[in-house]
Amino acid sequence: MWLAENSLFITISRILWVFDILPGLDENGNEIKRDTEAYEPGLRLTSPKPFKARFVMRNEENRRMIIDEWNQAQNEGYKILGDKVRIA
């Protein structure tokens, strides 16, 4: 379980570091106002209704880093605790 939690933490941290997460845009290119009270009714857990969002790269250096890491992973594969992980 700790491996999954650590992997999730690293992934979320990197997403927050690399991207600005902004409101989605309407058909005219204007930001859609978020409704902070829009939740699915009748659920025991609080669950927001679907909403649009944009993930915008913070800068060109981060974009290059993501592309380089993706290319490296495609060429060399992934390893977890020293074991190569197959990509389906």
N, C-alpha and C positions, 0 to 999 in steps of 0.2 A: 504494500500500500504506500509506503514512504516514497518509493521510486515514482509512482504515478503522481503523488502530491508534489514532489520536487519538480518533476517535468512540467506539470501544469503551472506551478509558480514561475518557473523560468520562462515558459512560453508567454504567459500573461504579462510578465515584467518586460519582456522584449517588445511585445506589441505596444505596450504603453510608452516605451522608450522611443520607438521608431515612428509611430503614427500619432497624428492629431485625430481624435475621434470627434467628428462634428455632426451637427444635425443634417439630415438628408435634404435634398433640394426638390422643389416642386417642378412642374413642367415648364415654368418660366425662369428657373434658375435661382429662385429665392429660397432661403432656408425655411424649413418647415418648423413651426413652433412646436416644441415638445409639450405634451400634456402629461404632467407629472402625476396626475390622478387617474390615468388610464390603466386600469388593472382588469384582468379576467375575473368575471364574477364566479362565485361559488367554489373556488378552489381553497383548499386548506392552506396551501403555501401561497405567499404573495407572488403573483406572476404578472409581469407587465404585458400589455397588449403589444402586438408587433408594431415596430416603428422603423422608419428609414434612418440610416446613419451613413456617414462617409468616413472612410479611413484614408487620410491624406498624409503622404510621406512628409516628415518634418524637414528633410533636406536631401540634397543630391548625394552626399556622402553615405547616408543611411541606405538610400536606394541602391547604390553600387554595392554596399556591403551585403545586403539581402540577396541580390542577384549573384554575387560571387559565392556566397555560402550555399545557395541553391545549386549552382553549377558544380561546386566541389562535392556536395552530397550526391548529386546525380552521377558524378564520375567515380567517386571513391566509396559510395554507400554510407550507411549510417552505422554507428556502433553504440551499443549500450553496455556499459560495464565490460568493455573489451570484446563483446560478441557482435559480429556483423548482423544487421537486421535486414531481412529481405524486403524489397519494395515490390508490392503487387502490381 
